[in-house]
Each structure stands twice: as C-alpha cells, then as structure tokens.
Amino acid sequence: MKSKKLMIALIIEGCDDDVIFGRVQYEDDLLVASAKTIEGLQKKMKRLLYSFHKIKPDQLIFDLQYDIAGLFDQKKYLNASVVADRAGISRGLMRQYIAGLKYPSADRTLKIQETVNELGKELQEVKVAARRGKMV
C-alpha cells in the first residue's frame, strides 16, 4: 500500500548575501532555517521536521510559498512597480510590503499572487522573432 505524503508550506522569506531564509509552521512549532539554495533549505527543513516530529523526509512534500519580500528577493526579474500598478496598489505601499514595514491583507496578498500569475501566463505566450522575421 502506498503511503500518503504530508504536504507542508515552506515559506521563503527572503535572501541576504546569497543565503535564503525560510520557515515552516507545524503543529505548535515554528521552524526556521537558511541555506544557499531552495533545495538546501528543503533538506534542512526535512531534517528539522524529523528531529522535532519524527516525520521521515520521504513522507514530506513542501508547498513552496513566498512572502512578499521573499518573492521579490528571489525573483529579481519581477518589477515591483509593474506588479503594483497592475494589482492596483500604490508603488509606495508595495515598497513598504517588500521592506517588511507593512504587511498586506489576505485579499491584497491574493491580488498580488494573481497579478504575478497573469504576468507569467502572458510571458508564456510571447514569441520572439529572429532577425529576418523567422519564428524561433
């Protein structure tokens, strides 16, 4: 019989000097760690969850999520001003969210997520022409 895997949210909080910070909330514990890569962070979190809760690493799947600062730290190609404009948020308020000075409501967070997803869909439809008009 195939065992069911446990899905836990791993929140990417941001990065500093090539170190990625993340957190996992499980039961009453908040586990935090850092690593150079997201894969390394996942491995550390799996070890922590095993140490504290005896959850075997092969029984876990992480649902990667980003807080606002983590999103723009990790996805540097995202233009915060464009996301703010398209989401109907002032640029100044978006900068405060990214800096951690203010925190968006659940509805505002969802709007930011939807806007980023829409940008991704638009990018998937982009076709780039070669110099002489040939499609790539």
C-alpha positions as CSV (number, residue, x, y, z in Angstrom):
1,M,0.0,0.0,0.0
2,K,1.3,3.4,-1.0
3,S,1.8,5.8,2.0
4,K,0.3,9.2,1.7
5,K,2.7,12.1,1.8
6,L,2.3,15.1,4.1
7,M,2.3,18.5,2.4
8,I,3.6,21.4,4.5
9,A,4.0,25.0,3.5
10,L,7.6,26.2,3.3
11,I,7.6,30.0,3.2
12,I,10.6,31.6,1.5
13,E,11.2,34.9,3.4
14,G,14.0,36.4,1.5
15,C,17.7,36.3,1.0
16,D,20.8,38.1,2.1
17,D,24.3,37.7,0.8
18,D,23.3,34.6,-1.2
19,V,21.5,33.0,1.8
20,I,17.9,32.1,1.5
21,F,15.8,32.2,4.7
22,G,12.6,30.1,5.2
23,R,10.1,29.0,7.8
24,V,7.8,26.1,8.4
25,Q,4.9,26.1,10.8
26,Y,4.0,22.6,12.0
27,E,1.7,22.0,14.9
28,D,2.8,24.5,17.6
29,D,6.4,24.8,16.3
30,L,7.9,27.5,14.0
31,L,11.0,26.1,12.4
32,V,13.4,28.5,10.7
33,A,16.5,27.8,8.6
34,S,18.7,29.2,5.9
35,A,20.7,27.8,3.0
36,K,22.3,28.8,-0.2
37,T,19.6,27.2,-2.3
38,I,16.0,26.4,-2.0
39,E,16.9,22.7,-2.4
40,G,19.3,23.1,0.5
41,L,16.6,24.8,2.6
42,Q,14.2,22.0,1.9
43,K,16.8,19.4,3.1
44,K,17.4,21.4,6.3
45,M,13.7,21.7,7.0
46,K,13.2,18.0,6.4
47,R,16.0,17.3,9.0
48,L,14.3,19.7,11.5
49,L,10.9,18.1,11.0
50,Y,12.4,14.7,11.5
51,S,14.3,15.9,14.7
52,F,11.3,17.5,16.2
53,H,8.3,15.5,14.9
54,K,9.8,12.2,13.6
55,I,8.4,12.9,10.1
56,K,10.5,10.9,7.7
57,P,11.9,13.0,4.8
58,D,10.4,10.7,2.2
59,Q,7.0,11.3,3.7
60,L,7.1,15.1,3.1
61,I,6.3,17.4,0.2
62,F,6.8,21.1,0.6
63,D,4.4,23.6,-0.8
64,L,6.8,26.4,-1.7
65,Q,5.3,29.8,-1.0
66,Y,6.9,33.3,-0.8
67,D,6.2,36.2,1.5
68,I,6.3,39.5,-0.4
69,A,10.0,40.2,0.5
70,G,11.0,36.7,-0.5
71,L,9.2,36.9,-3.8
72,F,11.0,40.0,-4.9
73,D,14.3,38.9,-3.4
74,Q,14.2,35.5,-5.2
75,K,12.5,36.6,-8.5
76,K,14.7,39.7,-9.2
77,Y,13.3,39.9,-12.7
78,L,9.9,40.9,-11.3
79,N,9.4,44.6,-11.4
80,A,7.7,45.6,-8.2
81,S,6.3,48.8,-9.7
82,V,4.7,47.0,-12.6
83,V,3.2,44.4,-10.3
84,A,1.9,47.2,-8.0
85,D,0.4,49.1,-10.9
86,R,-1.3,46.1,-12.4
87,A,-2.6,45.0,-9.0
88,G,-4.0,48.4,-8.2
89,I,-1.6,49.0,-5.3
90,S,0.4,52.2,-4.9
91,R,4.1,51.8,-5.6
92,G,5.0,53.3,-2.2
93,L,2.8,50.8,-0.4
94,M,4.3,47.9,-2.4
95,R,7.8,49.1,-1.4
96,Q,6.7,49.1,2.3
97,Y,5.4,45.5,1.8
98,I,8.7,44.4,0.3
99,A,10.7,46.1,3.1
100,G,8.5,44.5,5.8
101,L,7.3,47.8,7.1
102,K,3.7,46.9,6.4
103,Y,2.0,43.6,5.6
104,P,-0.7,43.1,3.0
105,S,-4.1,41.7,4.0
106,A,-5.0,38.2,2.8
107,D,-7.1,39.7,0.0
108,R,-4.3,42.0,-1.1
109,T,-1.8,39.1,-1.0
110,L,-4.1,37.1,-3.2
111,K,-4.3,40.0,-5.6
112,I,-0.5,40.2,-5.8
113,Q,-0.3,36.5,-6.4
114,E,-3.0,36.7,-9.2
115,T,-1.1,39.6,-10.8
116,V,2.2,37.7,-10.8
117,N,0.5,34.6,-12.2
118,E,-1.1,36.7,-15.0
119,L,2.3,38.1,-15.9
120,G,3.6,34.5,-16.1
121,K,0.8,33.5,-18.4
122,E,1.5,36.5,-20.7
123,L,5.1,35.6,-20.8
124,Q,4.3,32.0,-21.8
125,E,2.5,33.3,-24.9
126,V,5.4,35.5,-26.0
127,K,7.0,34.6,-29.4
128,V,10.4,36.1,-30.3
129,A,11.1,36.6,-34.0
130,A,14.6,36.1,-35.4
131,R,16.2,39.0,-37.1
132,R,14.8,38.3,-40.6
133,G,11.3,37.7,-39.3
134,K,11.6,33.9,-38.8
135,M,9.9,32.5,-35.8
136,V,12.1,30.9,-33.2
